[in-house]
């Protein structure tokens, strides 16, 4: 089991139930992981919103960047491309806004923030990449259509 304690079934279910994802730290630079993962999420059929105050109003893969999570709400998932020491404040904002889950990217974890998320009833994935997990779990080419929850 991974650092976050989630089983493959839990991660699979989370990825297939999610529809709207805010990508905090999304970049407009093609060589950056946050740019590639953002494109991957769009290609899989998610409604993805780039969140980056430095890129407010700019287009990333055809989607207009917003400066804050609040402007991206309502959200199913918050995907975090920030350093571990900055992740806690993003998790707290996701809790405040009622996100259903938080995904901390490869190399990013904050055990205290994870406990706060779990206490608030929010699923949290740490130190993983959705693009890698998608392939590893053998998920379909696109998220299933239709409403969830």
N, CA and C atoms as an extended XYZ file, in Angstrom:
447
Properties=species:S:1:pos:R:3:atomname:S:1:resname:S:1:resid:I:1 pbc="F F F"
N         0.836       -1.182        0.000 N   UNK     1
C         0.000        0.000        0.000 CA  UNK     1
C         0.887        1.253        0.000 C   UNK     1
N         0.437        2.291       -0.652 N   UNK     2
C         1.205        3.525       -0.798 CA  UNK     2
C         1.215        4.338        0.498 C   UNK     2
N         2.013        5.370        0.501 N   UNK     3
C         2.163        6.247        1.658 CA  UNK     3
C         0.827        6.793        2.155 C   UNK     3
N        -0.099        7.047        1.230 N   UNK     4
C        -1.392        7.615        1.607 CA  UNK     4
C        -2.353        6.571        2.171 C   UNK     4
N        -1.982        5.292        2.108 N   UNK     5
C        -2.810        4.239        2.668 CA  UNK     5
C        -3.982        3.820        1.803 C   UNK     5
N        -4.072        4.350        0.593 N   UNK     6
C        -5.200        4.031       -0.281 CA  UNK     6
C        -4.923        2.787       -1.116 C   UNK     6
N        -5.922        1.948       -1.226 N   UNK     7
C        -5.822        0.754       -2.063 CA  UNK     7
C        -5.984        1.143       -3.530 C   UNK     7
N        -5.606        0.241       -4.411 N   UNK     8
C        -5.821        0.467       -5.844 CA  UNK     8
C        -7.301        0.692       -6.139 C   UNK     8
N        -8.176       -0.068       -5.490 N   UNK     9
C        -9.616        0.099       -5.715 CA  UNK     9
C       -10.084        1.495       -5.321 C   UNK     9
N        -9.567        2.020       -4.212 N   UNK    10
C        -9.960        3.359       -3.766 CA  UNK    10
C        -9.494        4.422       -4.758 C   UNK    10
N        -8.274        4.296       -5.255 N   UNK    11
C        -7.748        5.263       -6.225 CA  UNK    11
C        -8.520        5.159       -7.537 C   UNK    11
N        -8.788        3.947       -7.982 N   UNK    12
C        -9.561        3.729       -9.209 CA  UNK    12
C       -10.942        4.384       -9.084 C   UNK    12
N       -11.621        4.139       -7.980 N   UNK    13
C       -12.952        4.697       -7.751 CA  UNK    13
C       -12.911        6.223       -7.736 C   UNK    13
N       -11.908        6.774       -7.081 N   UNK    14
C       -11.764        8.229       -7.012 CA  UNK    14
C       -11.585        8.824       -8.407 C   UNK    14
N       -10.710        8.235       -9.201 N   UNK    15
C       -10.471        8.756      -10.550 CA  UNK    15
C       -11.701        8.627      -11.445 C   UNK    15
N       -12.469        7.573      -11.272 N   UNK    16
C       -13.630        7.367      -12.137 CA  UNK    16
C       -14.862        8.159      -11.696 C   UNK    16
N       -14.950        8.546      -10.421 N   UNK    17
C       -16.089        9.330       -9.937 CA  UNK    17
C       -15.879       10.834      -10.092 C   UNK    17
N       -14.645       11.255      -10.159 N   UNK    18
C       -14.323       12.679      -10.239 CA  UNK    18
C       -14.686       13.234      -11.609 C   UNK    18
N       -15.157       14.475      -11.635 N   UNK    19
C       -15.471       15.139      -12.900 CA  UNK    19
C       -14.779       16.498      -13.033 C   UNK    19
N       -14.741       17.288      -11.964 N   UNK    20
C       -14.210       18.656      -12.035 CA  UNK    20
C       -12.972       18.760      -11.142 C   UNK    20
N       -11.846       19.119      -11.758 N   UNK    21
C       -10.559       19.145      -11.059 CA  UNK    21
C        -9.898       20.509      -11.210 C   UNK    21
N        -9.490       21.092      -10.090 N   UNK    22
C        -8.655       22.292      -10.117 CA  UNK    22
C        -7.207       21.831      -10.011 C   UNK    22
N        -6.349       22.324      -10.898 N   UNK    23
C        -4.934       21.962      -10.881 CA  UNK    23
C        -4.152       23.170      -10.368 C   UNK    23
N        -3.780       23.112       -9.088 N   UNK    24
C        -3.070       24.212       -8.440 CA  UNK    24
C        -1.599       24.144       -8.826 C   UNK    24
N        -1.108       25.238       -9.400 N   UNK    25
C         0.267       25.276       -9.873 CA  UNK    25
C         0.395       24.883      -11.329 C   UNK    25
N        -0.736       24.849      -12.041 N   UNK    26
C        -0.702       24.533      -13.476 CA  UNK    26
C         0.217       25.519      -14.188 C   UNK    26
N         0.963       25.021      -15.155 N   UNK    27
C         1.919       25.845      -15.893 CA  UNK    27
C         1.557       25.896      -17.371 C   UNK    27
N         1.927       27.012      -18.002 N   UNK    28
C         1.744       27.122      -19.453 CA  UNK    28
C         3.015       26.717      -20.200 C   UNK    28
N         4.020       26.235      -19.473 N   UNK    29
C         5.284       25.807      -20.083 CA  UNK    29
C         5.204       24.316      -20.415 C   UNK    29
N         5.309       23.975      -21.706 N   UNK    30
C         5.132       22.584      -22.135 CA  UNK    30
C         6.037       21.564      -21.447 C   UNK    30
N         7.206       21.929      -21.003 N   UNK    31
C         8.110       20.971      -20.382 CA  UNK    31
C         7.802       20.647      -18.934 C   UNK    31
N         6.873       21.347      -18.344 N   UNK    32
C         6.566       21.146      -16.926 CA  UNK    32
C         5.562       20.011      -16.725 C   UNK    32
N         5.765       19.256      -15.659 N   UNK    33
C         4.846       18.150      -15.351 CA  UNK    33
C         3.422       18.654      -15.171 C   UNK    33
N         3.254       19.815      -14.538 N   UNK    34
C         1.902       20.332      -14.304 CA  UNK    34
C         1.189       20.664      -15.609 C   UNK    34
N         1.932       21.016      -16.638 N   UNK    35
C         1.343       21.273      -17.951 CA  UNK    35
C         0.913       19.955      -18.594 C   UNK    35
N         1.780       18.970      -18.539 N   UNK    36
C         1.471       17.675      -19.137 CA  UNK    36
C         0.325       16.958      -18.445 C   UNK    36
N         0.299       16.996      -17.120 N   UNK    37
C        -0.789       16.343      -16.388 CA  UNK    37
C        -2.098       17.080      -16.630 C   UNK    37
N        -2.045       18.415      -16.709 N   UNK    38
C        -3.261       19.180      -17.004 CA  UNK    38
C        -3.836       18.744      -18.357 C   UNK    38
N        -2.976       18.641      -19.368 N   UNK    39
C        -3.419       18.188      -20.693 CA  UNK    39
C        -3.977       16.765      -20.613 C   UNK    39
N        -3.321       15.904      -19.861 N   UNK    40
C        -3.775       14.524      -19.691 CA  UNK    40
C        -5.190       14.489      -19.116 C   UNK    40
N        -5.439       15.297      -18.093 N   UNK    41
C        -6.764       15.317      -17.463 CA  UNK    41
C        -7.837       15.773      -18.449 C   UNK    41
N        -7.524       16.801      -19.232 N   UNK    42
C        -8.483       17.262      -20.244 CA  UNK    42
C        -8.753       16.163      -21.271 C   UNK    42
N        -7.697       15.494      -21.713 N   UNK    43
C        -7.845       14.428      -22.714 CA  UNK    43
C        -8.668       13.255      -22.194 C   UNK    43
N        -8.684       13.065      -20.896 N   UNK    44
C        -9.457       11.972      -20.302 CA  UNK    44
C       -10.918       12.367      -20.078 C   UNK    44
N       -11.266       13.621      -20.379 N   UNK    45
C       -12.657       14.047      -20.285 CA  UNK    45
C       -13.037       14.792      -19.029 C   UNK    45
N       -12.057       15.113      -18.203 N   UNK    46
C       -12.359       15.893      -17.008 CA  UNK    46
C       -12.588       17.356      -17.362 C   UNK    46
N       -13.383       18.025      -16.558 N   UNK    47
C       -13.456       19.476      -16.584 CA  UNK    47
C       -12.319       19.931      -15.675 C   UNK    47
N       -11.259       20.475      -16.249 N   UNK    48
C       -10.073       20.849      -15.481 CA  UNK    48
C        -9.865       22.353      -15.550 C   UNK    48
N        -9.546       22.939      -14.400 N   UNK    49
C        -9.370       24.382      -14.287 CA  UNK    49
C        -7.951       24.647      -13.790 C   UNK    49
N        -7.151       25.400      -14.566 N   UNK    50
C        -5.809       25.735      -14.089 CA  UNK    50
C        -5.877       26.848      -13.044 C   UNK    50
N        -5.214       26.633      -11.914 N   UNK    51
C        -5.182       27.628      -10.839 CA  UNK    51
C        -3.739       28.067      -10.650 C   UNK    51
N        -3.477       29.331      -10.997 N   UNK    52
C        -2.136       29.884      -10.859 CA  UNK    52
C        -2.255       31.400      -10.907 C   UNK    52
N        -2.041       32.084       -9.772 N   UNK    53
C        -2.200       33.543       -9.760 CA  UNK    53
C        -1.266       34.263      -10.734 C   UNK    53
N        -0.106       33.685      -11.024 N   UNK    54
C         0.832       34.317      -11.957 CA  UNK    54
C         0.351       34.230      -13.403 C   UNK    54
N        -0.605       33.340      -13.675 N   UNK    55
C        -1.096       33.142      -15.045 CA  UNK    55
C        -2.567       33.521      -15.181 C   UNK    55
N        -3.096       34.260      -14.234 N   UNK    56
C        -4.516       34.639      -14.227 CA  UNK    56
C        -4.955       35.176      -15.590 C   UNK    56
N        -5.977       34.548      -16.148 N   UNK    57
C        -6.532       34.987      -17.422 CA  UNK    57
C        -5.870       34.389      -18.647 C   UNK    57
N        -4.700       33.800      -18.496 N   UNK    58
C        -4.024       33.177      -19.639 CA  UNK    58
C        -4.644       31.821      -19.942 C   UNK    58
N        -4.445       31.378      -21.158 N   UNK    59
C        -4.980       30.093      -21.587 CA  UNK    59
C        -3.927       28.997      -21.429 C   UNK    59
N        -4.343       27.900      -20.820 N   UNK    60
C        -3.514       26.703      -20.733 CA  UNK    60
C        -4.336       25.584      -21.363 C   UNK    60
N        -3.883       25.099      -22.491 N   UNK    61
C        -4.607       24.060      -23.237 CA  UNK    61
C        -6.074       24.449      -23.444 C   UNK    61
N        -6.291       25.727      -23.752 N   UNK    62
C        -7.633       26.206      -24.061 CA  UNK    62
C        -8.497       26.553      -22.867 C   UNK    62
N        -7.973       26.410      -21.666 N   UNK    63
C        -8.730       26.726      -20.457 CA  UNK    63
C        -8.123       27.956      -19.793 C   UNK    63
N        -8.976       28.876      -19.373 N   UNK    64
C        -8.508       30.121      -18.766 CA  UNK    64
C        -8.085       29.890      -17.321 C   UNK    64
N        -6.861       30.292      -17.010 N   UNK    65
C        -6.345       30.159      -15.648 CA  UNK    65
C        -7.035       31.148      -14.723 C   UNK    65
N        -7.268       30.706      -13.494 N   UNK    66
C        -7.837       31.559      -12.456 CA  UNK    66
C        -6.811       31.695      -11.339 C   UNK    66
N        -6.915       32.780      -10.548 N   UNK    67
C        -5.893       33.023       -9.538 CA  UNK    67
C        -6.057       32.256       -8.227 C   UNK    67
N        -7.236       31.666       -7.994 N   UNK    68
C        -7.466       31.033       -6.695 CA  UNK    68
C        -8.407       29.839       -6.813 C   UNK    68
N        -8.332       28.970       -5.831 N   UNK    69
C        -9.255       27.837       -5.782 CA  UNK    69
C       -10.697       28.307       -5.681 C   UNK    69
N       -10.905       29.368       -4.939 N   UNK    70
C       -12.261       29.888       -4.767 CA  UNK    70
C       -12.897       30.212       -6.115 C   UNK    70
N       -12.110       30.750       -7.039 N   UNK    71
C       -12.644       31.089       -8.361 CA  UNK    71
C       -12.851       29.851       -9.235 C   UNK    71
N       -12.275       28.726       -8.847 N   UNK    72
C       -12.448       27.482       -9.603 CA  UNK    72
C       -13.610       26.639       -9.071 C   UNK    72
N       -14.069       26.937       -7.866 N   UNK    73
C       -15.127       26.150       -7.216 CA  UNK    73
C       -16.434       26.251       -7.996 C   UNK    73
N       -17.303       25.234       -7.857 N   UNK    74
C       -17.218       24.046       -7.002 CA  UNK    74
C       -16.311       22.980       -7.621 C   UNK    74
N       -15.736       22.151       -6.757 N   UNK    75
C       -14.724       21.198       -7.198 CA  UNK    75
C       -14.980       19.803       -6.665 C   UNK    75
N       -14.646       18.828       -7.480 N   UNK    76
C       -14.609       17.452       -6.992 CA  UNK    76
C       -13.227       17.167       -6.406 C   UNK    76
N       -12.190       17.574       -7.139 N   UNK    77
C       -10.820       17.273       -6.735 CA  UNK    77
C        -9.939       18.502       -6.890 C   UNK    77
N        -8.960       18.612       -5.990 N   UNK    78
C        -7.903       19.614       -6.108 CA  UNK    78
C        -6.599       18.846       -6.292 C   UNK    78
N        -5.954       19.038       -7.438 N   UNK    79
C        -4.692       18.383       -7.771 CA  UNK    79
C        -3.586       19.404       -7.514 C   UNK    79
N        -2.641       19.067       -6.633 N   UNK    80
C        -1.687       20.049       -6.114 CA  UNK    80
C        -0.275       19.826       -6.647 C   UNK    80
N         0.203       20.810       -7.412 N   UNK    81
C         1.592       20.872       -7.874 CA  UNK    81
C         2.301       21.975       -7.091 C   UNK    81
N         2.504       21.757       -5.814 N   UNK    82
C         3.232       22.678       -4.943 CA  UNK    82
C         4.168       21.828       -4.092 C   UNK    82
N         5.166       22.471       -3.505 N   UNK    83
C         6.077       21.741       -2.622 CA  UNK    83
C         5.328       21.255       -1.379 C   UNK    83
N         5.855       20.220       -0.764 N   UNK    84
C         5.219       19.639        0.425 CA  UNK    84
C         4.945       20.679        1.498 C   UNK    84
N         5.884       21.589        1.712 N   UNK    85
C         5.698       22.590        2.770 CA  UNK    85
C         4.612       23.612        2.432 C   UNK    85
N         4.165       23.656        1.198 N   UNK    86
C         3.083       24.560        0.790 CA  UNK    86
C         1.748       23.831        0.622 C   UNK    86
N         1.782       22.519        0.690 N   UNK    87
C         0.575       21.732        0.416 CA  UNK    87
C        -0.505       21.925        1.471 C   UNK    87
N        -0.117       22.085        2.721 N   UNK    88
C        -1.090       22.191        3.803 CA  UNK    88
C        -2.081       23.319        3.625 C   UNK    88
N        -1.605       24.475        3.182 N   UNK    89
C        -2.529       25.599        3.011 CA  UNK    89
C        -3.500       25.342        1.860 C   UNK    89
N        -3.058       24.620        0.828 N   UNK    90
C        -3.958       24.272       -0.277 CA  UNK    90
C        -4.993       23.252        0.205 C   UNK    90
N        -4.562       22.287        0.989 N   UNK    91
C        -5.489       21.300        1.550 CA  UNK    91
C        -6.535       21.999        2.411 C   UNK    91
N        -6.102       22.928        3.247 N   UNK    92
C        -7.046       23.655        4.105 CA  UNK    92
C        -8.059       24.442        3.283 C   UNK    92
N        -7.619       25.041        2.193 N   UNK    93
C        -8.532       25.776        1.313 CA  UNK    93
C        -9.509       24.811        0.637 C   UNK    93
N        -9.027       23.653        0.230 N   UNK    94
C        -9.904       22.644       -0.378 CA  UNK    94
C       -10.973       22.193        0.618 C   UNK    94
N       -10.579       22.013        1.866 N   UNK    95
C       -11.538       21.649        2.916 CA  UNK    95
C       -12.585       22.746        3.051 C   UNK    95
N       -12.135       23.992        3.137 N   UNK    96
C       -13.040       25.134        3.308 CA  UNK    96
C       -14.044       25.231        2.163 C   UNK    96
N       -13.590       24.911        0.956 N   UNK    97
C       -14.444       25.035       -0.226 CA  UNK    97
C       -15.301       23.792       -0.487 C   UNK    97
N       -15.121       22.754        0.314 N   UNK    98
C       -15.954       21.563        0.175 CA  UNK    98
C       -15.561       20.619       -0.945 C   UNK    98
N       -14.286       20.636       -1.341 N   UNK    99
C       -13.822       19.678       -2.352 CA  UNK    99
C       -14.024       18.260       -1.821 C   UNK    99
N       -14.232       17.323       -2.720 N   UNK   100
C       -14.442       15.932       -2.312 CA  UNK   100
C       -13.131       15.179       -2.120 C   UNK   100
N       -12.072       15.650       -2.792 N   UNK   101
C       -10.781       14.977       -2.678 CA  UNK   101
C        -9.646       15.941       -2.994 C   UNK   101
N        -8.457       15.552       -2.530 N   UNK   102
C        -7.230       16.300       -2.811 CA  UNK   102
C        -6.193       15.290       -3.284 C   UNK   102
N        -5.463       15.668       -4.326 N   UNK   103
C        -4.416       14.809       -4.879 CA  UNK   103
C        -3.101       15.570       -4.805 C   UNK   103
N        -2.157       15.082       -3.998 N   UNK   104
C        -0.820       15.671       -3.918 CA  UNK   104
C         0.090       14.877       -4.848 C   UNK   104
N         0.751       15.572       -5.737 N   UNK   105
C         1.541       14.954       -6.801 CA  UNK   105
C         2.773       14.216       -6.279 C   UNK   105
N         3.445       13.517       -7.187 N   UNK   106
C         4.664       12.780       -6.856 CA  UNK   106
C         5.633       13.660       -6.079 C   UNK   106
N         6.156       13.127       -4.991 N   UNK   107
C         7.113       13.857       -4.179 CA  UNK   107
C         6.479       14.832       -3.207 C   UNK   107
N         5.160       14.910       -3.183 N   UNK   108
C         4.464       15.860       -2.306 CA  UNK   108
C         3.635       15.089       -1.285 C   UNK   108
N         3.869       15.388       -0.010 N   UNK   109
C         3.045       14.817        1.046 CA  UNK   109
C         3.079       15.737        2.248 C   UNK   109
N         2.034       15.666        3.033 N   UNK   110
C         1.905       16.427        4.273 CA  UNK   110
C         0.966       15.615        5.155 C   UNK   110
N         1.550       14.844        6.067 N   UNK   111
C         0.753       13.940        6.886 CA  UNK   111
C        -0.246       14.681        7.771 C   UNK   111
N         0.140       15.835        8.316 N   UNK   112
C        -0.782       16.604        9.159 CA  UNK   112
C        -1.964       17.117        8.340 C   UNK   112
N        -1.690       17.616        7.139 N   UNK   113
C        -2.775       18.092        6.267 CA  UNK   113
C        -3.670       16.931        5.850 C   UNK   113
N        -3.073       15.767        5.628 N   UNK   114
C        -3.865       14.589        5.263 CA  UNK   114
C        -4.827       14.228        6.387 C   UNK   114
N        -4.370       14.309        7.615 N   UNK   115
C        -5.249       14.030        8.758 CA  UNK   115
C        -6.400       15.031        8.820 C   UNK   115
N        -6.108       16.307        8.557 N   UNK   116
C        -7.182       17.321        8.554 CA  UNK   116
C        -8.198       17.018        7.455 C   UNK   116
N        -7.702       16.623        6.289 N   UNK   117
C        -8.601       16.298        5.177 CA  UNK   117
C        -9.480       15.105        5.540 C   UNK   117
N        -8.872       14.060        6.048 N   UNK   118
C        -9.648       12.866        6.411 CA  UNK   118
C       -10.685       13.187        7.483 C   UNK   118
N       -10.291       14.010        8.459 N   UNK   119
C       -11.231       14.399        9.522 CA  UNK   119
C       -12.423       15.162        8.953 C   UNK   119
N       -12.204       15.854        7.834 N   UNK   120
C       -13.281       16.609        7.178 CA  UNK   120
C       -14.052       15.744        6.177 C   UNK   120
N       -13.690       14.473        6.077 N   UNK   121
C       -14.384       13.570        5.162 CA  UNK   121
C       -13.919       13.658        3.719 C   UNK   121
N       -12.708       14.184        3.520 N   UNK   122
C       -12.158       14.358        2.176 CA  UNK   122
C       -11.089       13.298        1.920 C   UNK   122
N       -11.203       12.611        0.798 N   UNK   123
C       -10.183       11.636        0.409 CA  UNK   123
C        -8.918       12.382        0.019 C   UNK   123
N        -7.763       11.843        0.395 N   UNK   124
C        -6.504       12.487        0.014 CA  UNK   124
C        -5.519       11.444       -0.501 C   UNK   124
N        -4.953       11.758       -1.655 N   UNK   125
C        -3.934       10.935       -2.299 CA  UNK   125
C        -2.628       11.706       -2.176 C   UNK   125
N        -1.545       11.024       -1.815 N   UNK   126
C        -0.257       11.703       -1.675 CA  UNK   126
C         0.832       10.961       -2.435 C   UNK   126
N         1.776       11.746       -2.955 N   UNK   127
C         2.980       11.208       -3.590 CA  UNK   127
C         2.649       10.277       -4.756 C   UNK   127
N         1.658       10.686       -5.557 N   UNK   128
C         1.273        9.918       -6.748 CA  UNK   128
C         0.917       10.880       -7.866 C   UNK   128
N         0.911       10.375       -9.080 N   UNK   129
C         0.516       11.155      -10.253 CA  UNK   129
C        -0.700       10.484      -10.889 C   UNK   129
N        -1.773       11.245      -11.169 N   UNK   130
C        -2.950       10.610      -11.770 CA  UNK   130
C        -2.666        9.996      -13.141 C   UNK   130
N        -1.773       10.590      -13.911 N   UNK   131
C        -1.455       10.037      -15.232 CA  UNK   131
C        -0.774        8.671      -15.096 C   UNK   131
N         0.111        8.544      -14.138 N   UNK   132
C         0.782        7.262      -13.899 CA  UNK   132
C        -0.209        6.236      -13.359 C   UNK   132
N        -1.007        6.658      -12.393 N   UNK   133
C        -1.989        5.741      -11.803 CA  UNK   133
C        -3.003        5.285      -12.842 C   UNK   133
N        -3.390        6.183      -13.739 N   UNK   134
C        -4.363        5.851      -14.786 CA  UNK   134
C        -3.885        4.643      -15.593 C   UNK   134
N        -2.644        4.731      -16.067 N   UNK   135
C        -2.082        3.632      -16.846 CA  UNK   135
C        -1.852        2.388      -16.013 C   UNK   135
N        -1.329        2.564      -14.825 N   UNK   136
C        -1.036        1.425      -13.951 CA  UNK   136
C        -2.299        0.644      -13.606 C   UNK   136
N        -3.406        1.364      -13.425 N   UNK   137
C        -4.666        0.724      -13.043 CA  UNK   137
C        -5.483        0.246      -14.242 C   UNK   137
N        -4.999        0.536      -15.454 N   UNK   138
C        -5.689        0.082      -16.658 CA  UNK   138
C        -7.056        0.712      -16.851 C   UNK   138
N        -7.157        2.000      -16.568 N   UNK   139
C        -8.442        2.696      -16.686 CA  UNK   139
C        -8.778        2.977      -18.149 C   UNK   139
N       -10.061        3.231      -18.447 N   UNK   140
C       -10.476        3.475      -19.834 CA  UNK   140
C        -9.878        4.769      -20.380 C   UNK   140
N        -9.980        4.966      -21.689 N   UNK   141
C        -9.369        6.142      -22.311 CA  UNK   141
C        -9.996        7.452      -21.838 C   UNK   141
N       -11.250        7.412      -21.395 N   UNK   142
C       -11.928        8.615      -20.883 CA  UNK   142
C       -12.768        8.243      -19.670 C   UNK   142
N       -13.007        9.248      -18.808 N   UNK   143
C       -13.890        8.999      -17.668 CA  UNK   143
C       -15.293        8.716      -18.193 C   UNK   143
N       -16.026        7.839      -17.535 N   UNK   144
C       -17.388        7.549      -17.982 CA  UNK   144
C       -18.266        8.800      -17.940 C   UNK   144
N       -19.143        8.929      -18.918 N   UNK   145
C       -20.062       10.064      -18.962 CA  UNK   145
C       -21.126        9.895      -17.889 C   UNK   145
N       -21.722       11.021      -17.514 N   UNK   146
C       -22.837       10.961      -16.580 CA  UNK   146
C       -22.518       11.575      -15.242 C   UNK   146
N       -23.577       11.848      -14.526 N   UNK   147
C       -23.451       12.475      -13.212 CA  UNK   147
C       -22.926       11.469      -12.191 C   UNK   147
N       -22.301       12.004      -11.173 N   UNK   148
C       -21.794       11.173      -10.083 CA  UNK   148
C       -22.365       11.677       -8.775 C   UNK   148
N       -22.353       10.790       -7.798 N   UNK   149
C       -22.855       11.098       -6.449 CA  UNK   149
C       -24.110       11.911       -6.524 C   UNK   149
